[in-house]
Amino acid sequence: MKKLLLSILLLFSFLLCEEYRDVVYLKNGSIIKGTIIEQIPNESLKIKTLDGSIFVYEMDEISKISKELVESLYSYNNLIGGIYLNIDGDGIYAVNSQRRINKNLNAGFMWTTRYAGGGSLPGQSTQYIPYIGIGFIESKYITPLILFGGSFTSRDWNSSSYNTSGTINHFGLFFGLNINIKLFNHFGFGFIAAMGENVYFRAYSDGTAEITDTEYEFYPALTINLYDIFPTRNN
């Protein structure tokens, strides 16, 4: 339960950031957009625009200050998706989140947990996968990404033969291809074709365990995505 709560907190702290762009309306009709970096009440404010320019205005020059969402030139600025994949007959469900950092560069995080009941050492297996996605093209409808990251696996095990249990942890590489397709304003789907490291281990009667072998396996997956539920801004 603690692992589940921690994973949910990590996921939503990654996405739940309500960020906006500041808009300053001047009495002469000009509109300045950017980030307010300094404000002295009843005196002046300093605003930095998207091109890096800095302007200072007296408060009696300003008619209104507000915030607005930034319109994106891309299919999304952030997404959260549900993933389904089938490995050796076992259906596995996962949660995936992505956030655009800059143009075609994305940061992502996947989380999945399942009960690995097969074999002689059943137990809960949880994976945490942070990654970077590098885009191919700039488009409002389709986003192909090359994924690079790491996969941390925490595998609980239980031995009826030894009447004991334990946990074994492993960190391996994760890489693959992701294509996200936007169908409607906040909805779409995607495909992930990735390689991840599978772990084989041996358990002992004293509750310890050791990894005996690792190998990369191919994981094809379908993801259903919700786009731009959480506002973002350019700083």
N, C-alpha and C positions, 0 to 999 in steps of 0.2 A: 504493500500500500504506500509506503514512503517513497519507493521508486516511482510509482505512478504519479503521486502528487508532485514530486520534484520535476518529472518530465513535463507535466502539464504547465507548471510554473515557468519552466525554461521556454517552452513553446510560445506561451502567450506574452511573456516579457520580450520575446523577439519581435512580436508583431504589434502588440498593443501600444503603439506610440502615436498619439494624435498630434500630428505636426502640420503646421500651416505656414503660409507665406504672409508677411505683414504688408498691408497696403495703406499708404498715406495719401490722403486727398488734400491738395493745396487749394487755397482760396482763389488762386489764379487759374484754376482749371486743370492743373497738372496732376498726374497720378504717378506715385513712386512705389515700386514693388520691390521687396527684398526682406531683409531681417533687421529689425530695430536692435542695435547693439548698445545704445545708451539713451536714457531718457531722464531729463531733469524736470520734475513736476512744475507746471506753470511757466517753464522757461524755454526749454529746447529739447530736441531729440536728434539722434544720429542714426542713420539707416544705411545699411550696406546692400547694394543691389547685386543682382545675379552675376554681373560682369566684374564684380570686385570693387566698383566705385563706392565711395563713401560721401554722403551728403548730410549737412547739418541744417536744420530749419528751426526758426523760432516758433514757439507754440501759437503766436498770434497770426502766423502764416498758414496754419493748418485748420481745415474745416472738419475733418473726420479721420479717425484711424480705425481700420478693421483688419480682418484676416480672411484669406480665401484659400481654397484647395488649389493645388497646382495641376493643370491639365497635362497629362502624360502623352508623349509621342509614341509610347510603346503599348503593347497589349495589356500590360499591368505593371504596377509598382510593387505590389505584394500579393501573395496568394496563400491560401491554406487549402490543403487537399487531403482526401482520403484515398489510400492506396490498397489495392488487392493484388496479391500474387500467389501462385501455387507452386510449391516446391515439394517434389516427391509425394504428390497426392495430398499434402497438407495446405489448407487455405490459410494465408497469413494476411492480417490487416495491419496497416501502418498509417501514421499521420505525417504529412509532409508540409513544410512551410518554406516560403522563399521571399526574399526581399531584394529589390533592385538597389544596388549600391551606387552605381554610376554607369549610365548608358547600358552596355552589354555585360556588365559585371553584376552577378547576383551572389547573395549569401543564402544558404539554405540549412535546414535542420530536419532530419527525419527521426521518428521514434516508433518503435514497435515492440510489443511484448507478446509472447505466446507460450503455451505449455508444451514443451517438447516431451511427449509421452512415449515415444518409441524407444526401443532398446532397453538395456538393463539399468540405465541411470536417468530416470525421468526427472523433470524439474522445469521451473519457469526460466525462459530465456528472454532477456531484454537487450535491445540494441539502441545505441545513441549514435547518430551519424551526422556530424556537422560537415558541410561541404561548400565549395565555391563552384558556381556555374558561369561558364564563359559563353556568351552568345555568338551566333553566326551572323545574324541579320537584325536590322531594325524594322519592326513591323507592328501594326496594331492588331494583328489577327493570329500570328503564329510565332512562337519563340523556341527555336532549337538551341539547346545548351549542351556543352561538354561539361561533365561533372567530375570534380576531383575532391576527395576528402578522406576522412578516416572513419572507421567503424569500431566503436567500443562495445564489446559484448560482455554481459554479466550473466553467467549460466549457473543457476542453482541445480543441484543434483541430489538424488536420494538413492541410497543403496540398501535394498532389502537383505542382501547377502551379508553385509557388514553391520546392518542396523545403525547406520550413520548417514549423515548428509553434510553438504558443504557448498561452496561457491567457487567457481573458477572464472577469472577475468582475462580478456584478451583484447588487444588493439591491433587492427589491421587496416590496410588501405581499401578505399572504395573509389571506383571510377566507372564512368559510363556515359550514356547519351540520354537526354531528356527532351521531349518535344511537347510543348504546351500549346493548345489550340483554344482560342477564345470564340465561343459561339454567340454569346449575348453579353450584355454590359458587365455582369458580375459572375458569369457562369461559363464553364468550358470543361475540357478534359485534357488528359495528357498520357503519354507513353514513356516509360522508363525502361531502358535496357542497360543494366549495370552488372558489374563484376564485384563480388564481395568475398571475403575470406571466411571459409567454414573451418570450425575447430573440432579436432578429435582429442579426447583426453582419457586418462586412466585415473580412477579413484582408489584410495587406500582405506584400510580399516580404521586408521587414526583420524579420518576426516579430511585429510589433505588430498590434493589431486595435482596432476601435471599434464601439460599439453604434449601429446605424442605426435601430432601431425596437423598440418593446415593445408588447405587447397582452395583455389579460387573457383567459385561457382557462378554461373550465369543466372541472373534474376530478371526476367521480363515482368513488367507490372503495368497495370492500368490505374490511372489516378483521376478522380473527379474533383475539379477545382472550383473554388470561389475566389474571385479576383477583387482586389481593392476594397475589401470590407473595411479596412483600417486606413484612414487618411494619412497621407505623407506630404512632405514639403521638400523643396530644395533650400539648402542653407546658404 
